Amino acid sequence: MLFADSGFVLAGLLLPYPTANLVLDVVMLLLYLGIEVIRLFFGTKGNLCQRKMPLGISVALTFPSAMMASYYLLLQTYVLRLEAIMNGILLVFCGSELLLEVLTLAAFSSVDRI
């Protein structure tokens, strides 16, 4: 996320960045920050407390988080090569987190039945 901010600063200074697009990208970045913080909080809480509900919320928020990462990978006004690489890595981690969260939810469900 820190690199995305520096990307906006770099693009805003060096490239002809339309004001409306800059505002849209910054608002989307702040929305993405909020979604990601909430997703990570519920994922951590659900994992540490071994609760299905917070982990389920984290799974549900993984999809908007991946959509925002895809936006910054493909649809941002100026996509720097570093941002493209970082967002690609981020999407790989989101996919692996989703897989691990689903497996953890399955493990929590099997423990409840015993």
PDB file as gemmi writes it, atoms N, CA and C in Angstrom:
CRYST1    1.000    1.000    1.000  90.00  90.00  90.00 P 1                      
ATOM      1  N   MET A   1       0.826  -1.184   0.000  1.00  0.00           N  
ATOM      2  CA  MET A   1       0.000   0.000   0.000  1.00  0.00           C  
ATOM      3  C   MET A   1       0.875   1.254   0.000  1.00  0.00           C  
ATOM      4  N   LEU A   2       1.984   1.222   0.671  1.00  0.00           N  
ATOM      5  CA  LEU A   2       2.862   2.387   0.717  1.00  0.00           C  
ATOM      6  C   LEU A   2       3.410   2.686  -0.667  1.00  0.00           C  
ATOM      7  N   PHE A   3       3.743   1.633  -1.426  1.00  0.00           N  
ATOM      8  CA  PHE A   3       4.262   1.837  -2.761  1.00  0.00           C  
ATOM      9  C   PHE A   3       3.208   2.415  -3.693  1.00  0.00           C  
ATOM     10  N   ALA A   4       1.941   2.061  -3.463  1.00  0.00           N  
ATOM     11  CA  ALA A   4       0.872   2.619  -4.292  1.00  0.00           C  
ATOM     12  C   ALA A   4       0.786   4.124  -4.089  1.00  0.00           C  
ATOM     13  N   ASP A   5       0.958   4.595  -2.848  1.00  0.00           N  
ATOM     14  CA  ASP A   5       0.947   6.030  -2.597  1.00  0.00           C  
ATOM     15  C   ASP A   5       2.104   6.709  -3.304  1.00  0.00           C  
ATOM     16  N   SER A   6       3.284   6.112  -3.255  1.00  0.00           N  
ATOM     17  CA  SER A   6       4.427   6.713  -3.933  1.00  0.00           C  
ATOM     18  C   SER A   6       4.233   6.676  -5.443  1.00  0.00           C  
ATOM     19  N   GLY A   7       3.503   5.669  -5.940  1.00  0.00           N  
ATOM     20  CA  GLY A   7       3.187   5.612  -7.357  1.00  0.00           C  
ATOM     21  C   GLY A   7       2.292   6.761  -7.771  1.00  0.00           C  
ATOM     22  N   PHE A   8       1.328   7.123  -6.915  1.00  0.00           N  
ATOM     23  CA  PHE A   8       0.473   8.267  -7.213  1.00  0.00           C  
ATOM     24  C   PHE A   8       1.278   9.559  -7.213  1.00  0.00           C  
ATOM     25  N   VAL A   9       2.174   9.687  -6.256  1.00  0.00           N  
ATOM     26  CA  VAL A   9       3.001  10.894  -6.186  1.00  0.00           C  
ATOM     27  C   VAL A   9       3.882  10.978  -7.422  1.00  0.00           C  
ATOM     28  N   LEU A  10       4.519   9.875  -7.782  1.00  0.00           N  
ATOM     29  CA  LEU A  10       5.395   9.852  -8.950  1.00  0.00           C  
ATOM     30  C   LEU A  10       4.607  10.137 -10.229  1.00  0.00           C  
ATOM     31  N   ALA A  11       3.467   9.474 -10.390  1.00  0.00           N  
ATOM     32  CA  ALA A  11       2.658   9.686 -11.586  1.00  0.00           C  
ATOM     33  C   ALA A  11       2.091  11.099 -11.606  1.00  0.00           C  
ATOM     34  N   GLY A  12       1.679  11.609 -10.454  1.00  0.00           N  
ATOM     35  CA  GLY A  12       1.127  12.958 -10.392  1.00  0.00           C  
ATOM     36  C   GLY A  12       2.149  14.030 -10.725  1.00  0.00           C  
ATOM     37  N   LEU A  13       3.405  13.790 -10.373  1.00  0.00           N  
ATOM     38  CA  LEU A  13       4.448  14.772 -10.645  1.00  0.00           C  
ATOM     39  C   LEU A  13       5.006  14.685 -12.061  1.00  0.00           C  
ATOM     40  N   LEU A  14       5.170  13.462 -12.568  1.00  0.00           N  
ATOM     41  CA  LEU A  14       5.853  13.281 -13.842  1.00  0.00           C  
ATOM     42  C   LEU A  14       4.929  13.149 -15.054  1.00  0.00           C  
ATOM     43  N   LEU A  15       3.704  12.726 -14.846  1.00  0.00           N  
ATOM     44  CA  LEU A  15       2.800  12.450 -15.954  1.00  0.00           C  
ATOM     45  C   LEU A  15       1.600  13.393 -15.908  1.00  0.00           C  
ATOM     46  N   PRO A  16       0.986  13.635 -17.056  1.00  0.00           N  
ATOM     47  CA  PRO A  16      -0.219  14.471 -17.051  1.00  0.00           C  
ATOM     48  C   PRO A  16      -1.404  13.692 -16.479  1.00  0.00           C  
ATOM     49  N   TYR A  17      -1.616  13.795 -15.205  1.00  0.00           N  
ATOM     50  CA  TYR A  17      -2.613  13.025 -14.482  1.00  0.00           C  
ATOM     51  C   TYR A  17      -3.875  13.866 -14.346  1.00  0.00           C  
ATOM     52  N   PRO A  18      -4.986  13.474 -14.980  1.00  0.00           N  
ATOM     53  CA  PRO A  18      -6.226  14.237 -14.834  1.00  0.00           C  
ATOM     54  C   PRO A  18      -6.689  14.261 -13.373  1.00  0.00           C  
ATOM     55  N   THR A  19      -7.142  15.414 -12.925  1.00  0.00           N  
ATOM     56  CA  THR A  19      -7.520  15.577 -11.516  1.00  0.00           C  
ATOM     57  C   THR A  19      -8.622  14.615 -11.117  1.00  0.00           C  
ATOM     58  N   ALA A  20      -9.632  14.440 -11.971  1.00  0.00           N  
ATOM     59  CA  ALA A  20     -10.738  13.538 -11.644  1.00  0.00           C  
ATOM     60  C   ALA A  20     -10.244  12.100 -11.477  1.00  0.00           C  
ATOM     61  N   ASN A  21      -9.329  11.681 -12.339  1.00  0.00           N  
ATOM     62  CA  ASN A  21      -8.783  10.320 -12.233  1.00  0.00           C  
ATOM     63  C   ASN A  21      -7.921  10.163 -10.979  1.00  0.00           C  
ATOM     64  N   LEU A  22      -7.173  11.199 -10.639  1.00  0.00           N  
ATOM     65  CA  LEU A  22      -6.350  11.150  -9.428  1.00  0.00           C  
ATOM     66  C   LEU A  22      -7.232  11.026  -8.194  1.00  0.00           C  
ATOM     67  N   VAL A  23      -8.315  11.796  -8.153  1.00  0.00           N  
ATOM     68  CA  VAL A  23      -9.244  11.723  -7.022  1.00  0.00           C  
ATOM     69  C   VAL A  23      -9.876  10.334  -6.951  1.00  0.00           C  
ATOM     70  N   LEU A  24     -10.303   9.804  -8.099  1.00  0.00           N  
ATOM     71  CA  LEU A  24     -10.898   8.467  -8.127  1.00  0.00           C  
ATOM     72  C   LEU A  24      -9.909   7.419  -7.628  1.00  0.00           C  
ATOM     73  N   ASP A  25      -8.666   7.474  -8.094  1.00  0.00           N  
ATOM     74  CA  ASP A  25      -7.672   6.486  -7.677  1.00  0.00           C  
ATOM     75  C   ASP A  25      -7.362   6.587  -6.186  1.00  0.00           C  
ATOM     76  N   VAL A  26      -7.308   7.799  -5.648  1.00  0.00           N  
ATOM     77  CA  VAL A  26      -7.025   7.970  -4.222  1.00  0.00           C  
ATOM     78  C   VAL A  26      -8.210   7.493  -3.377  1.00  0.00           C  
ATOM     79  N   VAL A  27      -9.435   7.799  -3.809  1.00  0.00           N  
ATOM     80  CA  VAL A  27     -10.623   7.337  -3.071  1.00  0.00           C  
ATOM     81  C   VAL A  27     -10.692   5.815  -3.100  1.00  0.00           C  
ATOM     82  N   MET A  28     -10.397   5.219  -4.258  1.00  0.00           N  
ATOM     83  CA  MET A  28     -10.397   3.757  -4.356  1.00  0.00           C  
ATOM     84  C   MET A  28      -9.309   3.154  -3.464  1.00  0.00           C  
ATOM     85  N   LEU A  29      -8.169   3.830  -3.370  1.00  0.00           N  
ATOM     86  CA  LEU A  29      -7.092   3.350  -2.508  1.00  0.00           C  
ATOM     87  C   LEU A  29      -7.516   3.384  -1.041  1.00  0.00           C  
ATOM     88  N   LEU A  30      -8.191   4.445  -0.625  1.00  0.00           N  
ATOM     89  CA  LEU A  30      -8.665   4.531   0.765  1.00  0.00           C  
ATOM     90  C   LEU A  30      -9.738   3.489   1.046  1.00  0.00           C  
ATOM     91  N   LEU A  31     -10.631   3.252   0.086  1.00  0.00           N  
ATOM     92  CA  LEU A  31     -11.639   2.203   0.244  1.00  0.00           C  
ATOM     93  C   LEU A  31     -10.969   0.834   0.340  1.00  0.00           C  
ATOM     94  N   TYR A  32      -9.961   0.622  -0.497  1.00  0.00           N  
ATOM     95  CA  TYR A  32      -9.207  -0.634  -0.470  1.00  0.00           C  
ATOM     96  C   TYR A  32      -8.498  -0.821   0.867  1.00  0.00           C  
ATOM     97  N   LEU A  33      -7.943   0.244   1.394  1.00  0.00           N  
ATOM     98  CA  LEU A  33      -7.284   0.189   2.698  1.00  0.00           C  
ATOM     99  C   LEU A  33      -8.269  -0.230   3.781  1.00  0.00           C  
ATOM    100  N   GLY A  34      -9.463   0.363   3.774  1.00  0.00           N  
ATOM    101  CA  GLY A  34     -10.470   0.006   4.773  1.00  0.00           C  
ATOM    102  C   GLY A  34     -10.901  -1.447   4.672  1.00  0.00           C  
ATOM    103  N   ILE A  35     -11.159  -1.908   3.446  1.00  0.00           N  
ATOM    104  CA  ILE A  35     -11.573  -3.302   3.248  1.00  0.00           C  
ATOM    105  C   ILE A  35     -10.476  -4.258   3.696  1.00  0.00           C  
ATOM    106  N   GLU A  36      -9.251  -3.951   3.345  1.00  0.00           N  
ATOM    107  CA  GLU A  36      -8.132  -4.842   3.671  1.00  0.00           C  
ATOM    108  C   GLU A  36      -7.877  -4.907   5.176  1.00  0.00           C  
ATOM    109  N   VAL A  37      -7.972  -3.775   5.866  1.00  0.00           N  
ATOM    110  CA  VAL A  37      -7.771  -3.765   7.323  1.00  0.00           C  
ATOM    111  C   VAL A  37      -8.854  -4.589   8.011  1.00  0.00           C  
ATOM    112  N   ILE A  38     -10.088  -4.416   7.591  1.00  0.00           N  
ATOM    113  CA  ILE A  38     -11.194  -5.179   8.193  1.00  0.00           C  
ATOM    114  C   ILE A  38     -11.048  -6.659   7.884  1.00  0.00           C  
ATOM    115  N   ARG A  39     -10.678  -6.995   6.644  1.00  0.00           N  
ATOM    116  CA  ARG A  39     -10.504  -8.397   6.256  1.00  0.00           C  
ATOM    117  C   ARG A  39      -9.409  -9.071   7.076  1.00  0.00           C  
ATOM    118  N   LEU A  40      -8.289  -8.392   7.224  1.00  0.00           N  
ATOM    119  CA  LEU A  40      -7.191  -8.976   7.997  1.00  0.00           C  
ATOM    120  C   LEU A  40      -7.528  -9.085   9.476  1.00  0.00           C  
ATOM    121  N   PHE A  41      -8.263  -8.096  10.005  1.00  0.00           N  
ATOM    122  CA  PHE A  41      -8.665  -8.149  11.412  1.00  0.00           C  
ATOM    123  C   PHE A  41      -9.553  -9.358  11.672  1.00  0.00           C  
ATOM    124  N   PHE A  42     -10.586  -9.531  10.832  1.00  0.00           N  
ATOM    125  CA  PHE A  42     -11.493 -10.660  11.049  1.00  0.00           C  
ATOM    126  C   PHE A  42     -10.811 -11.992  10.777  1.00  0.00           C  
ATOM    127  N   GLY A  43      -9.903 -12.042   9.817  1.00  0.00           N  
ATOM    128  CA  GLY A  43      -9.174 -13.282   9.561  1.00  0.00           C  
ATOM    129  C   GLY A  43      -8.298 -13.676  10.736  1.00  0.00           C  
ATOM    130  N   THR A  44      -7.607 -12.709  11.307  1.00  0.00           N  
ATOM    131  CA  THR A  44      -6.769 -12.970  12.477  1.00  0.00           C  
ATOM    132  C   THR A  44      -7.610 -13.365  13.674  1.00  0.00           C  
ATOM    133  N   LYS A  45      -8.681 -12.622  13.900  1.00  0.00           N  
ATOM    134  CA  LYS A  45      -9.561 -12.891  15.043  1.00  0.00           C  
ATOM    135  C   LYS A  45     -10.189 -14.286  14.925  1.00  0.00           C  
ATOM    136  N   GLY A  46     -10.669 -14.622  13.729  1.00  0.00           N  
ATOM    137  CA  GLY A  46     -11.288 -15.927  13.532  1.00  0.00           C  
ATOM    138  C   GLY A  46     -10.302 -17.070  13.675  1.00  0.00           C  
ATOM    139  N   ASN A  47      -9.084 -16.853  13.226  1.00  0.00           N  
ATOM    140  CA  ASN A  47      -8.079 -17.898  13.318  1.00  0.00           C  
ATOM    141  C   ASN A  47      -7.616 -18.095  14.760  1.00  0.00           C  
ATOM    142  N   LEU A  48      -7.346 -17.007  15.467  1.00  0.00           N  
ATOM    143  CA  LEU A  48      -6.851 -17.121  16.840  1.00  0.00           C  
ATOM    144  C   LEU A  48      -7.917 -17.646  17.798  1.00  0.00           C  
ATOM    145  N   CYS A  49      -9.157 -17.221  17.609  1.00  0.00           N  
ATOM    146  CA  CYS A  49     -10.250 -17.660  18.491  1.00  0.00           C  
ATOM    147  C   CYS A  49     -10.917 -18.937  18.000  1.00  0.00           C  
ATOM    148  N   GLN A  50     -10.504 -19.418  16.838  1.00  0.00           N  
ATOM    149  CA  GLN A  50     -11.086 -20.599  16.203  1.00  0.00           C  
ATOM    150  C   GLN A  50     -12.594 -20.452  16.072  1.00  0.00           C  
ATOM    151  N   ARG A  51     -13.025 -19.332  15.527  1.00  0.00           N  
ATOM    152  CA  ARG A  51     -14.435 -19.025  15.304  1.00  0.00           C  
ATOM    153  C   ARG A  51     -14.711 -18.997  13.809  1.00  0.00           C  
ATOM    154  N   LYS A  52     -15.866 -19.550  13.432  1.00  0.00           N  
ATOM    155  CA  LYS A  52     -16.213 -19.613  12.020  1.00  0.00           C  
ATOM    156  C   LYS A  52     -16.728 -18.277  11.484  1.00  0.00           C  
ATOM    157  N   MET A  53     -17.475 -17.528  12.285  1.00  0.00           N  
ATOM    158  CA  MET A  53     -18.097 -16.301  11.791  1.00  0.00           C  
ATOM    159  C   MET A  53     -17.068 -15.238  11.365  1.00  0.00           C  
ATOM    160  N   PRO A  54     -16.091 -14.876  12.204  1.00  0.00           N  
ATOM    161  CA  PRO A  54     -15.106 -13.891  11.736  1.00  0.00           C  
ATOM    162  C   PRO A  54     -14.297 -14.382  10.534  1.00  0.00           C  
ATOM    163  N   LEU A  55     -14.007 -15.672  10.508  1.00  0.00           N  
ATOM    164  CA  LEU A  55     -13.261 -16.220   9.379  1.00  0.00           C  
ATOM    165  C   LEU A  55     -14.115 -16.194   8.114  1.00  0.00           C  
ATOM    166  N   GLY A  56     -15.414 -16.432   8.261  1.00  0.00           N  
ATOM    167  CA  GLY A  56     -16.323 -16.337   7.119  1.00  0.00           C  
ATOM    168  C   GLY A  56     -16.422 -14.915   6.582  1.00  0.00           C  
ATOM    169  N   ILE A  57     -16.422 -13.933   7.488  1.00  0.00           N  
ATOM    170  CA  ILE A  57     -16.425 -12.529   7.065  1.00  0.00           C  
ATOM    171  C   ILE A  57     -15.144 -12.219   6.303  1.00  0.00           C  
ATOM    172  N   SER A  58     -14.037 -12.740   6.777  1.00  0.00           N  
ATOM    173  CA  SER A  58     -12.768 -12.531   6.084  1.00  0.00           C  
ATOM    174  C   SER A  58     -12.783 -13.165   4.699  1.00  0.00           C  
ATOM    175  N   VAL A  59     -13.370 -14.350   4.578  1.00  0.00           N  
ATOM    176  CA  VAL A  59     -13.490 -15.002   3.268  1.00  0.00           C  
ATOM    177  C   VAL A  59     -14.348 -14.145   2.338  1.00  0.00           C  
ATOM    178  N   ALA A  60     -15.459 -13.623   2.869  1.00  0.00           N  
ATOM    179  CA  ALA A  60     -16.344 -12.796   2.055  1.00  0.00           C  
ATOM    180  C   ALA A  60     -15.652 -11.507   1.605  1.00  0.00           C  
ATOM    181  N   LEU A  61     -14.821 -10.929   2.462  1.00  0.00           N  
ATOM    182  CA  LEU A  61     -14.123  -9.688   2.114  1.00  0.00           C  
ATOM    183  C   LEU A  61     -12.904  -9.925   1.222  1.00  0.00           C  
ATOM    184  N   THR A  62     -12.510 -11.176   1.037  1.00  0.00           N  
ATOM    185  CA  THR A  62     -11.395 -11.470   0.146  1.00  0.00           C  
ATOM    186  C   THR A  62     -11.752 -11.130  -1.297  1.00  0.00           C  
ATOM    187  N   PHE A  63     -13.015 -11.328  -1.674  1.00  0.00           N  
ATOM    188  CA  PHE A  63     -13.423 -11.052  -3.049  1.00  0.00           C  
ATOM    189  C   PHE A  63     -13.378  -9.561  -3.384  1.00  0.00           C  
ATOM    190  N   PRO A  64     -13.932  -8.658  -2.547  1.00  0.00           N  
ATOM    191  CA  PRO A  64     -13.758  -7.236  -2.855  1.00  0.00           C  
ATOM    192  C   PRO A  64     -12.288  -6.800  -2.819  1.00  0.00           C  
ATOM    193  N   SER A  65     -11.517  -7.392  -1.934  1.00  0.00           N  
ATOM    194  CA  SER A  65     -10.102  -7.064  -1.856  1.00  0.00           C  
ATOM    195  C   SER A  65      -9.383  -7.466  -3.149  1.00  0.00           C  
ATOM    196  N   ALA A  66      -9.697  -8.638  -3.660  1.00  0.00           N  
ATOM    197  CA  ALA A  66      -9.094  -9.092  -4.919  1.00  0.00           C  
ATOM    198  C   ALA A  66      -9.562  -8.233  -6.089  1.00  0.00           C  
ATOM    199  N   MET A  67     -10.814  -7.782  -6.037  1.00  0.00           N  
ATOM    200  CA  MET A  67     -11.319  -6.896  -7.094  1.00  0.00           C  
ATOM    201  C   MET A  67     -10.570  -5.559  -7.085  1.00  0.00           C  
ATOM    202  N   MET A  68     -10.306  -5.039  -5.890  1.00  0.00           N  
ATOM    203  CA  MET A  68      -9.570  -3.772  -5.803  1.00  0.00           C  
ATOM    204  C   MET A  68      -8.134  -3.950  -6.285  1.00  0.00           C  
ATOM    205  N   ALA A  69      -7.512  -5.071  -5.950  1.00  0.00           N  
ATOM    206  CA  ALA A  69      -6.156  -5.329  -6.433  1.00  0.00           C  
ATOM    207  C   ALA A  69      -6.153  -5.464  -7.956  1.00  0.00           C  
ATOM    208  N   SER A  70      -7.197  -6.076  -8.495  1.00  0.00           N  
ATOM    209  CA  SER A  70      -7.308  -6.188  -9.952  1.00  0.00           C  
ATOM    210  C   SER A  70      -7.503  -4.820 -10.593  1.00  0.00           C  
ATOM    211  N   TYR A  71      -8.255  -3.953  -9.933  1.00  0.00           N  
ATOM    212  CA  TYR A  71      -8.430  -2.588 -10.437  1.00  0.00           C  
ATOM    213  C   TYR A  71      -7.076  -1.894 -10.536  1.00  0.00           C  
ATOM    214  N   TYR A  72      -6.285  -1.997  -9.477  1.00  0.00           N  
ATOM    215  CA  TYR A  72      -4.979  -1.338  -9.498  1.00  0.00           C  
ATOM    216  C   TYR A  72      -3.995  -2.029 -10.428  1.00  0.00           C  
ATOM    217  N   LEU A  73      -4.263  -3.265 -10.783  1.00  0.00           N  
ATOM    218  CA  LEU A  73      -3.407  -3.975 -11.731  1.00  0.00           C  
ATOM    219  C   LEU A  73      -3.763  -3.621 -13.175  1.00  0.00           C  
ATOM    220  N   LEU A  74      -5.055  -3.468 -13.460  1.00  0.00           N  
ATOM    221  CA  LEU A  74      -5.497  -3.328 -14.844  1.00  0.00           C  
ATOM    222  C   LEU A  74      -6.112  -1.978 -15.206  1.00  0.00           C  
ATOM    223  N   LEU A  75      -6.872  -1.364 -14.310  1.00  0.00           N  
ATOM    224  CA  LEU A  75      -7.710  -0.231 -14.682  1.00  0.00           C  
ATOM    225  C   LEU A  75      -7.257   1.115 -14.143  1.00  0.00           C  
ATOM    226  N   GLN A  76      -6.225   1.146 -13.363  1.00  0.00           N  
ATOM    227  CA  GLN A  76      -5.707   2.409 -12.832  1.00  0.00           C  
ATOM    228  C   GLN A  76      -5.256   3.285 -13.989  1.00  0.00           C  
ATOM    229  N   THR A  77      -5.284   4.598 -13.810  1.00  0.00           N  
ATOM    230  CA  THR A  77      -4.934   5.516 -14.895  1.00  0.00           C  
ATOM    231  C   THR A  77      -3.522   5.256 -15.417  1.00  0.00           C  
ATOM    232  N   TYR A  78      -2.546   5.269 -14.549  1.00  0.00           N  
ATOM    233  CA  TYR A  78      -1.168   4.933 -14.917  1.00  0.00           C  
ATOM    234  C   TYR A  78      -0.722   3.771 -14.041  1.00  0.00           C  
ATOM    235  N   VAL A  79      -0.388   2.662 -14.664  1.00  0.00           N  
ATOM    236  CA  VAL A  79       0.078   1.499 -13.920  1.00  0.00           C  
ATOM    237  C   VAL A  79       1.586   1.397 -14.119  1.00  0.00           C  
ATOM    238  N   LEU A  80       2.320   1.618 -13.044  1.00  0.00           N  
ATOM    239  CA  LEU A  80       3.772   1.467 -13.097  1.00  0.00           C  
ATOM    240  C   LEU A  80       4.126  -0.012 -13.086  1.00  0.00           C  
ATOM    241  N   ARG A  81       5.254  -0.349 -13.657  1.00  0.00           N  
ATOM    242  CA  ARG A  81       5.662  -1.750 -13.721  1.00  0.00           C  
ATOM    243  C   ARG A  81       5.800  -2.350 -12.316  1.00  0.00           C  
ATOM    244  N   LEU A  82       6.343  -1.572 -11.381  1.00  0.00           N  
ATOM    245  CA  LEU A  82       6.483  -2.046 -10.008  1.00  0.00           C  
ATOM    246  C   LEU A  82       5.119  -2.330  -9.391  1.00  0.00           C  
ATOM    247  N   GLU A  83       4.145  -1.459  -9.643  1.00  0.00           N  
ATOM    248  CA  GLU A  83       2.797  -1.673  -9.118  1.00  0.00           C  
ATOM    249  C   GLU A  83       2.154  -2.905  -9.738  1.00  0.00           C  
ATOM    250  N   ALA A  84       2.394  -3.135 -11.019  1.00  0.00           N  
ATOM    251  CA  ALA A  84       1.840  -4.318 -11.670  1.00  0.00           C  
ATOM    252  C   ALA A  84       2.418  -5.592 -11.060  1.00  0.00           C  
ATOM    253  N   ILE A  85       3.715  -5.594 -10.814  1.00  0.00           N  
ATOM    254  CA  ILE A  85       4.356  -6.765 -10.204  1.00  0.00           C  
ATOM    255  C   ILE A  85       3.833  -6.983  -8.789  1.00  0.00           C  
ATOM    256  N   MET A  86       3.755  -5.895  -8.023  1.00  0.00           N  
ATOM    257  CA  MET A  86       3.298  -6.022  -6.632  1.00  0.00           C  
ATOM    258  C   MET A  86       1.846  -6.462  -6.558  1.00  0.00           C  
ATOM    259  N   ASN A  87       0.988  -5.943  -7.433  1.00  0.00           N  
ATOM    260  CA  ASN A  87      -0.415  -6.349  -7.412  1.00  0.00           C  
ATOM    261  C   ASN A  87      -0.585  -7.782  -7.892  1.00  0.00           C  
ATOM    262  N   GLY A  88       0.253  -8.229  -8.815  1.00  0.00           N  
ATOM    263  CA  GLY A  88       0.221  -9.632  -9.217  1.00  0.00           C  
ATOM    264  C   GLY A  88       0.582 -10.548  -8.060  1.00  0.00           C  
ATOM    265  N   ILE A  89       1.630 -10.177  -7.328  1.00  0.00           N  
ATOM    266  CA  ILE A  89       2.018 -10.948  -6.140  1.00  0.00           C  
ATOM    267  C   ILE A  89       0.910 -10.902  -5.092  1.00  0.00           C  
ATOM    268  N   LEU A  90       0.283  -9.741  -4.926  1.00  0.00           N  
ATOM    269  CA  LEU A  90      -0.822  -9.597  -3.978  1.00  0.00           C  
ATOM    270  C   LEU A  90      -1.985 -10.515  -4.334  1.00  0.00           C  
ATOM    271  N   LEU A  91      -2.306 -10.624  -5.619  1.00  0.00           N  
ATOM    272  CA  LEU A  91      -3.387 -11.519  -6.028  1.00  0.00           C  
ATOM    273  C   LEU A  91      -3.045 -12.981  -5.774  1.00  0.00           C  
ATOM    274  N   VAL A  92      -1.780 -13.351  -5.940  1.00  0.00           N  
ATOM    275  CA  VAL A  92      -1.363 -14.723  -5.616  1.00  0.00           C  
ATOM    276  C   VAL A  92      -1.544 -14.979  -4.121  1.00  0.00           C  
ATOM    277  N   PHE A  93      -1.147 -14.006  -3.289  1.00  0.00           N  
ATOM    278  CA  PHE A  93      -1.329 -14.167  -1.845  1.00  0.00           C  
ATOM    279  C   PHE A  93      -2.804 -14.189  -1.454  1.00  0.00           C  
ATOM    280  N   CYS A  94      -3.632 -13.383  -2.104  1.00  0.00           N  
ATOM    281  CA  CYS A  94      -5.080 -13.409  -1.825  1.00  0.00           C  
ATOM    282  C   CYS A  94      -5.668 -14.777  -2.146  1.00  0.00           C  
ATOM    283  N   GLY A  95      -5.235 -15.357  -3.271  1.00  0.00           N  
ATOM    284  CA  GLY A  95      -5.715 -16.692  -3.630  1.00  0.00           C  
ATOM    285  C   GLY A  95      -5.276 -17.747  -2.638  1.00  0.00           C  
ATOM    286  N   SER A  96      -4.029 -17.666  -2.203  1.00  0.00           N  
ATOM    287  CA  SER A  96      -3.549 -18.654  -1.224  1.00  0.00           C  
ATOM    288  C   SER A  96      -4.215 -18.446   0.137  1.00  0.00           C  
ATOM    289  N   GLU A  97      -4.460 -17.188   0.524  1.00  0.00           N  
ATOM    290  CA  GLU A  97      -5.175 -16.923   1.775  1.00  0.00           C  
ATOM    291  C   GLU A  97      -6.594 -17.462   1.704  1.00  0.00           C  
ATOM    292  N   LEU A  98      -7.244 -17.291   0.559  1.00  0.00           N  
ATOM    293  CA  LEU A  98      -8.606 -17.804   0.401  1.00  0.00           C  
ATOM    294  C   LEU A  98      -8.625 -19.317   0.540  1.00  0.00           C  
ATOM    295  N   LEU A  99      -7.683 -19.987  -0.093  1.00  0.00           N  
ATOM    296  CA  LEU A  99      -7.602 -21.445   0.019  1.00  0.00           C  
ATOM    297  C   LEU A  99      -7.375 -21.875   1.461  1.00  0.00           C  
ATOM    298  N   LEU A 100      -6.438 -21.221   2.142  1.00  0.00           N  
ATOM    299  CA  LEU A 100      -6.160 -21.575   3.540  1.00  0.00           C  
ATOM    300  C   LEU A 100      -7.336 -21.254   4.460  1.00  0.00           C  
ATOM    301  N   GLU A 101      -8.044 -20.159   4.198  1.00  0.00           N  
ATOM    302  CA  GLU A 101      -9.206 -19.818   5.020  1.00  0.00           C  
ATOM    303  C   GLU A 101     -10.312 -20.849   4.848  1.00  0.00           C  
ATOM    304  N   VAL A 102     -10.543 -21.291   3.614  1.00  0.00           N  
ATOM    305  CA  VAL A 102     -11.571 -22.304   3.378  1.00  0.00           C  
ATOM    306  C   VAL A 102     -11.183 -23.617   4.047  1.00  0.00           C  
ATOM    307  N   LEU A 103      -9.918 -23.997   3.959  1.00  0.00           N  
ATOM    308  CA  LEU A 103      -9.470 -25.222   4.638  1.00  0.00           C  
ATOM    309  C   LEU A 103      -9.592 -25.098   6.155  1.00  0.00           C  
ATOM    310  N   THR A 104      -9.301 -23.919   6.681  1.00  0.00           N  
ATOM    311  CA  THR A 104      -9.424 -23.693   8.119  1.00  0.00           C  
ATOM    312  C   THR A 104     -10.883 -23.737   8.543  1.00  0.00           C  
ATOM    313  N   LEU A 105     -11.769 -23.151   7.736  1.00  0.00           N  
ATOM    314  CA  LEU A 105     -13.199 -23.225   8.038  1.00  0.00           C  
ATOM    315  C   LEU A 105     -13.686 -24.675   8.048  1.00  0.00           C  
ATOM    316  N   ALA A 106     -13.202 -25.471   7.101  1.00  0.00           N  
ATOM    317  CA  ALA A 106     -13.565 -26.881   7.068  1.00  0.00           C  
ATOM    318  C   ALA A 106     -13.044 -27.611   8.306  1.00  0.00           C  
ATOM    319  N   ALA A 107     -11.843 -27.272   8.736  1.00  0.00           N  
ATOM    320  CA  ALA A 107     -11.291 -27.902   9.933  1.00  0.00           C  
ATOM    321  C   ALA A 107     -12.074 -27.492  11.175  1.00  0.00           C  
ATOM    322  N   PHE A 108     -12.480 -26.210  11.265  1.00  0.00           N  
ATOM    323  CA  PHE A 108     -13.278 -25.767  12.414  1.00  0.00           C  
ATOM    324  C   PHE A 108     -14.639 -26.449  12.412  1.00  0.00           C  
ATOM    325  N   SER A 109     -15.206 -26.674  11.235  1.00  0.00           N  
ATOM    326  CA  SER A 109     -16.514 -27.339  11.154  1.00  0.00           C  
ATOM    327  C   SER A 109     -16.423 -28.796  11.561  1.00  0.00           C  
ATOM    328  N   SER A 110     -15.333 -29.468  11.207  1.00  0.00           N  
ATOM    329  CA  SER A 110     -15.188 -30.874  11.596  1.00  0.00           C  
ATOM    330  C   SER A 110     -14.914 -31.016  13.085  1.00  0.00           C  
ATOM    331  N   VAL A 111     -14.280 -30.044  13.706  1.00  0.00           N  
ATOM    332  CA  VAL A 111     -14.035 -30.095  15.144  1.00  0.00           C  
ATOM    333  C   VAL A 111     -15.336 -29.903  15.910  1.00  0.00           C  
ATOM    334  N   ASP A 112     -16.230 -29.069  15.397  1.00  0.00           N  
ATOM    335  CA  ASP A 112     -17.509 -28.824  16.064  1.00  0.00           C  
ATOM    336  C   ASP A 112     -18.385 -30.056  16.095  1.00  0.00           C  
ATOM    337  N   ARG A 113     -18.256 -30.942  15.116  1.00  0.00           N  
ATOM    338  CA  ARG A 113     -19.099 -32.139  15.036  1.00  0.00           C  
ATOM    339  C   ARG A 113     -18.653 -33.232  15.989  1.00  0.00           C  
ATOM    340  N   ILE A 114     -17.392 -33.209  16.390  1.00  0.00           N  
ATOM    341  CA  ILE A 114     -16.867 -34.291  17.235  1.00  0.00           C  
ATOM    342  C   ILE A 114     -17.288 -34.090  18.668  1.00  0.00           C  
TER     343      ILE A 114                                                      
END                                                                             
